[in-house]
Amino acid sequence: MQETEGLLNKIKHHDRVPITLNENCSIAIPDDALDVLLQPHRLSFFYFVFLDGGSETYTIDMEDVTISDNQAVFGLPNQIFCNPTTTHHSENYKLGFDENALALLPNAFPFLLNPLNTNIITFDPTAKNRIKSVFSNLFQLLHAAGKPQHTDVILAHLNTLLTEFNSAYFAQSELYQPANPKLAKYIAFKLAVEQQLNLQHDVQSLAAQLSMSTNSLYNVVKTYSGQSPKEWITNRIMLEAQRQLQYSDVSVKELSYSLGFTDPGYFSRLFKKSTGKNISAFLREKQDLSPK
């Protein structure tokens, strides 16, 4: 697995805003950065691919994700992202930015915590045309030769894009309304877990941190995920364990300690309970799938 810390600075297209935007792969990427992006890599920034035609399959956290010309796929920081291996690419826009760019925007975008647990956004035809137009304008702004790159205009276009994405993302489910206070609590719960992933989480402490009772937290998490808070936390930690086992050579003992477990045996039992496979079987599958 390739790490991408600092990669955005090598491929960004604005001197003040950490953002990169490519149209149909027309802008050359430095060879060292391209070598990383063509292999499974852990994202350190937000990454979007918007298709203007055709279809493509990406792999995110070991799951294949196929999008068509009315969709976008996105990867979030810490997710393991794999680009298509085919040399033929559909018409697309590829956008990357980080938390520093988000901090410059006037709005917040709850979809970036992925409460729907999907990396696909589907657009209706009208929204698709609007988004394509914004992408095209932003691409021209970022790559216009001999013209100043106006930071405020760049940020306005990025803000518009993310507003469109946020709206379309939540429109995919009637359950998820961005202004819903329960959704806000669920997102806060997810963020709290992500920020302290290597700690053994106590549900009662998390509820107190979120100014909620344990019953209220249970109801919120169960409503939006179908799992109890304890189940959700365990499954999230086991996803991280699978990422590490799939894309690195870390030992089981090292991995268990890094994820906050003091007993590697308990960690192994929990892994099997959560994934349905023991670690040795998971590693055998990894070896079987490796290039010969």
C-alpha positions as CSV (number, residue, x, y, z in Angstrom):
1,M,0.0,0.0,0.0
2,Q,1.3,3.4,-1.0
3,E,1.0,6.4,1.4
4,T,-0.1,9.8,0.0
5,E,0.9,12.1,2.7
6,G,2.2,15.3,1.0
7,L,1.2,14.0,-2.5
8,L,-1.5,16.7,-3.0
9,N,1.2,19.4,-2.8
10,K,3.0,17.7,-5.7
11,I,-0.1,17.7,-8.0
12,K,-2.1,20.7,-6.8
13,H,-3.1,23.3,-9.4
14,H,-3.3,26.5,-7.2
15,D,-0.6,28.2,-5.2
16,R,-2.9,29.1,-2.3
17,V,-5.6,26.5,-2.3
18,P,-4.6,22.8,-2.0
19,I,-6.7,21.6,-5.0
20,T,-6.1,19.5,-8.1
21,L,-8.5,19.1,-11.0
22,N,-8.0,17.2,-14.2
23,E,-10.2,16.9,-17.3
24,N,-9.9,13.6,-19.2
25,C,-6.4,13.2,-17.8
26,S,-5.2,16.0,-20.0
27,I,-2.8,17.5,-17.4
28,A,0.4,15.5,-16.9
29,I,1.1,14.2,-13.4
30,P,4.7,13.9,-12.2
31,D,6.0,10.4,-12.6
32,D,6.6,9.8,-8.9
33,A,3.1,10.9,-8.0
34,L,1.6,8.8,-10.9
35,D,3.5,5.7,-9.6
36,V,1.7,6.1,-6.3
37,L,-1.8,6.7,-7.8
38,L,-1.6,3.7,-10.1
39,Q,-1.2,1.4,-7.0
40,P,-3.5,0.8,-4.0
41,H,-2.9,3.9,-1.9
42,R,-4.2,5.3,1.4
43,L,-5.8,8.7,0.7
44,S,-4.7,11.7,2.7
45,F,-7.2,14.0,1.0
46,F,-10.7,13.9,-0.5
47,Y,-10.8,12.6,-4.1
48,F,-13.7,12.6,-6.6
49,V,-14.2,11.2,-10.0
50,F,-17.2,12.6,-12.0
51,L,-18.0,10.7,-15.2
52,D,-19.2,12.6,-18.3
53,G,-19.6,9.3,-20.2
54,G,-19.0,5.6,-20.1
55,S,-18.4,3.6,-16.9
56,E,-15.4,2.7,-14.7
57,T,-14.7,0.5,-11.8
58,Y,-12.7,1.6,-8.8
59,T,-11.8,-0.3,-5.6
60,I,-12.3,1.3,-2.2
61,D,-11.5,-0.6,0.9
62,M,-11.3,-3.8,-1.0
63,E,-14.8,-3.4,-2.5
64,D,-15.3,-2.8,-6.3
65,V,-17.4,0.3,-7.0
66,T,-18.7,0.8,-10.6
67,I,-20.0,4.2,-11.7
68,S,-21.6,5.3,-15.0
69,D,-22.1,8.6,-16.7
70,N,-24.7,9.9,-14.2
71,Q,-22.6,9.3,-11.2
72,A,-19.5,10.3,-9.2
73,V,-17.3,8.2,-6.9
74,F,-15.4,9.6,-4.0
75,G,-12.7,8.5,-1.6
76,L,-12.2,9.9,1.9
77,P,-9.0,10.4,3.9
78,N,-7.7,7.1,5.3
79,Q,-9.6,5.0,2.8
80,I,-7.6,2.6,0.5
81,F,-8.3,3.7,-3.1
82,C,-7.4,1.8,-6.3
83,N,-7.9,3.4,-9.7
84,P,-8.9,1.3,-12.7
85,T,-6.2,-0.9,-14.2
86,T,-7.4,-0.5,-17.8
87,T,-5.6,1.9,-20.1
88,H,-8.9,3.1,-21.6
89,H,-10.5,5.8,-19.6
90,S,-14.0,7.4,-19.9
91,E,-14.5,11.1,-20.1
92,N,-14.2,12.4,-16.6
93,Y,-13.2,15.1,-14.2
94,K,-10.9,14.2,-11.3
95,L,-10.9,16.5,-8.2
96,G,-8.7,16.4,-5.1
97,F,-8.6,18.7,-2.1
98,D,-7.8,18.5,1.6
99,E,-9.1,19.8,4.9
100,N,-7.2,23.0,4.5
101,A,-9.2,23.8,1.4
102,L,-12.4,22.9,3.2
103,A,-11.5,25.3,6.0
104,L,-11.6,28.2,3.5
105,L,-15.2,27.5,2.5
106,P,-18.2,29.2,4.0
107,N,-20.3,26.0,4.3
108,A,-20.0,22.6,6.0
109,F,-20.7,19.4,4.0
110,P,-22.0,16.5,6.2
111,F,-21.8,14.1,3.3
112,L,-18.0,14.1,3.6
113,L,-18.4,11.9,6.7
114,N,-20.3,9.5,4.5
115,P,-23.3,8.7,6.8
116,L,-25.0,6.7,4.1
117,N,-21.9,4.5,3.9
118,T,-21.7,4.7,0.1
119,N,-19.0,6.1,-2.1
120,I,-21.3,6.7,-5.0
121,I,-23.3,9.9,-5.7
122,T,-26.1,9.7,-8.4
123,F,-27.3,12.8,-10.2
124,D,-30.4,13.6,-12.1
125,P,-29.8,14.9,-15.6
126,T,-30.3,18.6,-14.6
127,A,-27.9,18.4,-11.7
128,K,-25.4,16.5,-13.9
129,N,-25.4,19.3,-16.5
130,R,-24.9,22.0,-13.7
131,I,-22.0,20.0,-12.2
132,K,-20.4,19.5,-15.6
133,S,-20.6,23.2,-16.2
134,V,-19.0,24.1,-12.9
135,F,-16.2,21.6,-13.4
136,S,-15.5,22.9,-16.8
137,N,-15.3,26.5,-15.5
138,L,-13.2,25.6,-12.6
139,F,-10.8,23.6,-14.8
140,Q,-10.4,26.6,-17.1
141,L,-9.8,28.9,-14.1
142,L,-7.1,26.6,-12.7
143,H,-5.3,26.0,-15.9
144,A,-5.7,29.3,-17.8
145,A,-2.2,30.3,-19.1
146,G,-0.9,33.8,-18.2
147,K,-3.9,34.7,-16.0
148,P,-4.0,35.1,-12.2
149,Q,-5.8,32.4,-10.3
150,H,-8.3,34.3,-8.2
151,T,-8.6,32.5,-4.9
152,D,-12.1,33.8,-4.1
153,V,-13.4,32.6,-7.5
154,I,-11.7,29.2,-7.2
155,L,-13.2,28.7,-3.7
156,A,-16.7,29.8,-4.9
157,H,-16.7,27.1,-7.6
158,L,-15.5,24.5,-5.2
159,N,-18.2,25.5,-2.7
160,T,-20.8,25.2,-5.5
161,L,-19.6,21.8,-6.5
162,L,-19.6,20.4,-2.9
163,T,-23.1,21.9,-2.4
164,E,-24.3,20.0,-5.4
165,F,-22.6,16.8,-4.2
166,N,-24.0,17.2,-0.7
167,S,-27.6,17.7,-2.0
168,A,-27.4,14.8,-4.4
169,Y,-25.8,12.5,-1.8
170,F,-28.6,13.0,0.7
171,A,-31.3,12.9,-2.0
172,Q,-30.4,9.2,-2.4
173,S,-32.2,8.3,0.9
174,E,-35.4,9.8,2.3
175,L,-34.1,8.9,5.8
176,Y,-31.2,11.4,5.5
177,Q,-32.1,15.1,5.7
178,P,-29.0,17.3,6.2
179,A,-30.8,19.6,8.7
180,N,-32.0,16.7,10.9
181,P,-30.6,17.1,14.4
182,K,-30.4,13.3,14.8
183,L,-28.3,13.1,11.7
184,A,-26.0,15.7,13.2
185,K,-25.5,13.6,16.3
186,Y,-24.8,10.5,14.2
187,I,-22.2,12.4,12.2
188,A,-20.7,13.7,15.4
189,F,-20.5,10.1,16.7
190,K,-18.7,8.9,13.6
191,L,-16.3,11.8,13.8
192,A,-15.5,11.1,17.5
193,V,-14.7,7.5,16.7
194,E,-12.6,8.4,13.7
195,Q,-10.6,10.9,15.7
196,Q,-9.8,8.3,18.4
197,L,-9.8,5.1,16.4
198,N,-6.8,3.5,18.2
199,L,-8.6,3.8,21.6
200,Q,-10.8,1.2,23.2
201,H,-14.1,3.1,23.0
202,D,-16.5,3.1,25.9
203,V,-20.0,3.8,24.6
204,Q,-21.0,5.6,27.8
205,S,-18.0,7.9,27.6
206,L,-18.8,8.7,23.9
207,A,-22.4,9.5,24.8
208,A,-21.2,11.9,27.5
209,Q,-18.8,13.5,25.1
210,L,-21.7,14.1,22.7
211,S,-24.0,15.3,25.5
212,M,-26.3,12.4,25.0
213,S,-27.6,9.6,27.2
214,T,-26.5,6.1,26.2
215,N,-30.1,5.3,25.2
216,S,-30.3,8.3,22.9
217,L,-27.0,7.4,21.3
218,Y,-28.1,3.9,20.8
219,N,-31.4,5.0,19.1
220,V,-29.5,7.5,16.8
221,V,-26.8,5.0,15.7
222,K,-29.3,2.2,15.3
223,T,-31.6,4.4,13.1
224,Y,-28.9,5.4,10.7
225,S,-26.7,2.3,10.6
226,G,-28.9,-0.6,11.7
227,Q,-26.2,-1.4,14.3
228,S,-25.7,-0.6,18.0
229,P,-22.9,1.9,18.8
230,K,-20.7,-0.9,20.1
231,E,-21.2,-2.9,16.9
232,W,-20.6,0.1,14.7
233,I,-17.3,0.9,16.5
234,T,-16.1,-2.8,16.4
235,N,-16.9,-3.0,12.6
236,R,-15.1,0.2,11.9
237,I,-12.0,-0.9,13.8
238,M,-12.1,-4.3,12.0
239,L,-12.3,-2.4,8.7
240,E,-9.1,-0.7,9.6
241,A,-7.6,-4.0,10.6
242,Q,-8.5,-5.5,7.1
243,R,-6.9,-2.4,5.4
244,Q,-3.7,-3.0,7.3
245,L,-3.6,-6.7,6.7
246,Q,-4.4,-6.4,3.0
247,Y,-1.9,-3.7,2.1
248,S,0.9,-4.0,4.6
249,D,3.1,-6.7,6.2
250,V,2.3,-5.7,9.8
251,S,2.2,-8.5,12.3
252,V,-1.0,-9.4,14.1
253,K,0.5,-8.5,17.4
254,E,1.7,-5.1,16.2
255,L,-1.7,-4.4,14.5
256,S,-3.7,-5.3,17.6
257,Y,-1.6,-3.0,19.8
258,S,-1.9,-0.2,17.2
259,L,-5.6,-0.4,17.3
260,G,-5.8,-0.2,21.1
261,F,-6.0,-3.9,22.0
262,T,-3.8,-5.2,24.8
263,D,-4.6,-8.9,24.1
264,P,-3.8,-10.1,20.5
265,G,-5.8,-13.2,21.1
266,Y,-9.0,-11.3,21.9
267,F,-8.3,-9.1,18.8
268,S,-8.1,-12.2,16.6
269,R,-11.3,-13.6,18.0
270,L,-13.1,-10.3,17.5
271,F,-11.8,-10.2,13.9
272,K,-13.3,-13.6,13.1
273,K,-16.6,-12.7,14.8
274,S,-16.8,-9.4,12.8
275,T,-15.6,-10.6,9.4
276,G,-16.5,-14.3,9.4
277,K,-12.9,-15.2,8.7
278,N,-9.9,-15.9,11.0
279,I,-6.8,-13.8,10.3
280,S,-4.9,-16.7,8.8
281,A,-7.6,-17.4,6.3
282,F,-7.8,-13.7,5.4
283,L,-4.0,-13.6,4.8
284,R,-4.2,-16.8,2.7
285,E,-6.8,-15.1,0.5
286,K,-4.5,-12.0,0.2
287,Q,-1.6,-14.2,-0.9
288,D,-3.8,-16.0,-3.5
289,L,-4.9,-12.7,-5.0
290,S,-1.3,-11.3,-5.2
291,P,0.2,-11.0,-8.7
292,K,2.3,-14.1,-9.5
